[in-house]
C-alpha cells in the first residue's frame, strides 16, 4: 500500500524554494521541494503548511493540488501542491535540510542532484501551469487582477 505524501512547490514571485536534503534522511544530498508524509487524519493542505514550517520555518498558503506521481521506489503517492510564500524568515531544520535556495524553474532544471519525478514536474508540469496562469491573467479585466 502506498503512503501519501505532499510536495510543497512554494513560490515567491517567479522563484520556487528548493531544499537540499540532509545526509541523514532518505534522498540525502538531493535538491527537492519541501515534502513530507501526510499524517493520519491530516488534510493535504494542512500537511503543506506543517512541512513548510517544520523544514524551513516559513508560513505558506496552499493554493491548489496540481499533480500526482508515484516515487521511483513505489513507496509514496506524491501530491504536488502549489503554495504561496506568506511570511517568515528562512530557517532550516538541520536534521532534515542542509541548504535552501529560491530558484527559477530554469535554474532547477540545471541542478544535477534531483529526483526523476521532480525533474519531470519542473520540465513539463510547471511550464504548463505558468502558461495557464499567463493566459488567465490576459483574460482578466485589469480591475479584477490581484
Secondary structure, 3 states (H helix, E strand, C coil): CCEEEEEEEEEECCEEEEEEECCCCCCCCCEECEEEECCCCCCHHHHHHHHHHHHHCCEEEEEEEEEEEECCCCCEEEEEEEEEEEECCCCCCCCCEEEEEEECHHHHHCCCCECHHHHHHHHHHHHHHHHHHHHHHHHCCHHHCC
